[in-house]
């Protein structure tokens, strides 16, 4: 044996020992803090400002909790109620106290966790199912097994931190009476909750996995990673949204839950609000696995989709960091949430040390009290932070990235970025909305054309216990609640989940190469059978416009004659309309079903010639909508709130263009954000639309030509090919005897 | 003649010369800048930051204007339109350019003013009345003589600054062809505009006075100070609001306009929005008079009411400096307006050097480029600024202070000040609202219970040329548009101005000595003949309430049976109600006239036992209203916006308590601002009302006793005497066999 060979063998051997150690070592802590990490943190206390600040505020919070005393009430309430909020607070406090024990090495924190754990241990064995019965998978501490899983994910970390503080017998008591039974309850006793592809299941998997790692229980870890082989779920069994609980051959467990909801681009099919919610279990378990089972290379799984998804999620925010409320999403949720604080830190440490993440962490102005948070705070102190640049981008949806997606256009405005978000994705699971080809528009953090979001007041007990309100189904999910086409007052797929889940829209093109002419376009052929819809949304920046303006073109081709409605939901007050309209003396709902029953019709008119123009005023800004309409189009003003016996809906206004008895048709609309009014100087500037005329000057099955004339008399023609998105194709059309030629699917000729 | 006598004579003589000089000296500038002031400013350039910053930004603004070139278009538009806004900009720019010429001593600024003046001079002689005919007193440059007066007030200052730059012959040309004809036009040719007690007249008087001072034209100055002896206004002649143009024996001119609208406390009867507007001419002319006619002692006039009124006006703002929108007032107007920048500076220099004003000037972050602004900036640099403390205060209305008034209660809340504004004033002139005993409530700068303000979009041309909308009369002025009692769906004085103008409410008591129990109370006997209303509003601070809560008691005594409505206008969305209510499938207006035609009735219910409680949610805050109602009371949810064919009204919600067939009755309501919801953590705290029960436990003609029981079981009893507000009186009532005794009109017994 030569030397090289000898060393090679020694190395292999060491490597084996190392790997073996990693797998079996029972160092504690090892989930998000490691012994090495703790040593480094302790050695640097007082030197890393952001870490020290978070530590100080956490310490003061936990010290106050310790003073307040431990409360472990008998479970009783829905979310928003006392027992729910107390148990929720308990697991959050335990986790933090555990970290403090490790970092500050003060016994009182370990003692606090230990005492609380033993109160839970005392209660658990005789605890029945939670008395509130609304959930399909009731928990014990909480009304949903989901929240019990939250509890275990956090508590596992607390247990990890005080593991070595406890005696062997104490650990045995806790594990036998509390942790293992709870892990089994979540999984074995709740297969419909645990063994699915769903954000709920991810929480379940991770709860079982995290406690499994601390307890060094390989069975639990296996069950977490790969699900349960036997779950008793019958073929064809559906959940209460009408979706299959399990598709044939469907895998389960953590890895399956990484596989399924994420596209290769890291887009989470349920949408950003739920991605944010899911992010924490994904990242915390990945981090724990990376620390304890590096052999699994979890962060490399599916081309590193977990780390990628965090970047994607950050891009799915407005300029203030608030998530676009695609599908069910409560407005206001943002990257300031604790899940994102955790994930941003983790993605920095375990990813490629993306310094853009550091600037997000700076804005969050806190870090996690663990290895990752320390690394972030240290890098910030070292001045490594750079801006996190959000670009115009298209994200694919679907496991393989072939199920449509979401396109975001970002264009610099005079004061704020104008942001457009178009959705042409798959159904998005049970939280999906029937909103094919819908979009929303922002100026900075202000919604100009809004997506309604969800009909729910999360954790506000007065409103249905903080749960989904029935108006979520009757209004928020319906197509009419979105800025997109509704055919015959129905919803996409007749709002049938199982049908909708089989289809997706298709991206036609996404091109943001020219910052002055950014375009996203997609097609939808299944939402209204027999009808093809093709939408083009462009942000166009021209010198004589204060801001990039939106050009919205929808081409509809149908086998039948239909009524098409195109609503735009805005905020603010109508300033002017260039057509006559009547406001009724008595308000009636616009329709009787599919969400129409929730709209008051507050005005109706028509424009006998040319363009309909409506301007409104919000946040001291003017917004003008100009649409090329025909004299037969009905122009309808609406307000949300009809048939709303509990005042569950926001009473936001809308403007709708309705075409009746139409087969093949176009909707062509421009929208400008302009002007400003200062209530102190009482001076308004640029308060009028800059578009004098918007005309369809060419249309056939292949092309459309739109002429835009400004008030100043400038002309531009937008030309678009509906059938060939190839960048290298050449197109020609003849308009008024003049030949226009261009390369690629679109052009804007001045 | 002894020495003393000799010196005495010399002194007298010198004094005479001095006075004479002051009166006749033609030093320029002398209005808001003096030669001495200019010298001091020039000597300190670059040393006084706030002054230098204002100077730099003004310079850059005027330099840009000079580059842009002069535009003096033929008058054509209403406010908001091009010619209006251009002429308005012109006088503002000329005034600033004049100041820059003096301070920087650069000829280009004088040249700019001169050239613009000569363009006006060229246009004026042949200029007809403004083509827009809506005003009762049309101008020439603008649609109202009022705006022409604005023009002259500012332009006089510009002329003063470049006076010495012009040749004698140039001055003569300007004075003969432009200034004197314009001054005569405003006054002699528009007596109904000029010779009244009205904020319009003040502008007219000051315009004539300012140009008179510069031209050293004593006739014009006399006309400004004391009005015109002959005005041809017929006795009994009324304006379009139905008010007498001139009461018999009424004086006119500047001093009369100081006498009349201000109470001795400095409250301006039209309300703060118009006081702000009027403040500029009052202060600028006072300053100019003080500099040129110190013999008039203008700042001492009527016990120094001008300076006092500025302090009063600053107190009529919320914590963000926004004026309470009493009477016609556009929301958002604040002490950041240019009128207040000017007035704050002037009040500092010409008043008692109130250092609190300096902190307001710091917030304004600009000063005027004149003697006063320099003094303020210098004092700030010297570190003299102190906080401007706004206290709870009652201001009297009426020339003699005997016509009711306005009471403001300010109480420290958990995060923000809770501010209550009660109005029990006189009619308030043509901009007055029929809102006797109304109030509004703020938390910091947020309106909790709102005063609607006016129905107008000032200077936004799309909305009726920026002028008053018809809904101002049909809605905003009506009693139902306010948080106060409406009898039989009518308005106070049947909304008849002439009647309303004869009466006022009466303060019953105002007591803010105890910060934990602040009270304002007033009575009204004329608004609904035969009915006496007595309202008590208390801000009560108790330990187990997050914020001071409002207790609102209204005692009504009538000769007849009536319907009484008490609306509360709020912002946000209903979270819960403790009574059953129906929401109609079809919305109808609540009534047919007096503003009721503008309210949609969106829900109605009743509470068969005890208290009606409604909670709503706004700005992440919860607000709960608890009212002691009877089973016959109708509880009505409303929304503003019916019969609004041009969408001129904001669609704000209201909650109304209606008592029918009532003669003598009480409304007793508590309102709590509590809790917080964080959309990022999704945690809501203190989201429920803390009041379990609100009961009237004692009532007779003299006393009322209200028992308040909290959720925690704490009891307190509020006792109030309606007939004896004397602080030294002793009262006794027996409740449930127990005798309660107290001193003064009210007490809160725990």
Interface residues (C-beta under 8 A of the other chain):
Chain A: X80 X85 X330 X331 X332 X333 X334 X336 X337 X338 X457 X458 X459 X460 X461 X462 X463 X573 X574 X575 X576 X582 X583 X585 X586 X587 X588 X589 X600 X602 X603 X615 X617 X637 X639 X641 X642 X643 X644 X645 X647 X650 X651 X653 X677 X679 X680 X681 X682 X683 X684 X687 X688
Chain B: X80 X85 X330 X331 X332 X333 X334 X336 X337 X338 X457 X458 X459 X460 X461 X462 X463 X573 X574 X575 X576 X582 X583 X585 X586 X587 X588 X589 X600 X602 X603 X615 X617 X637 X639 X641 X642 X643 X644 X645 X647 X650 X651 X653 X677 X679 X680 X681 X682 X683 X684 X687 X688
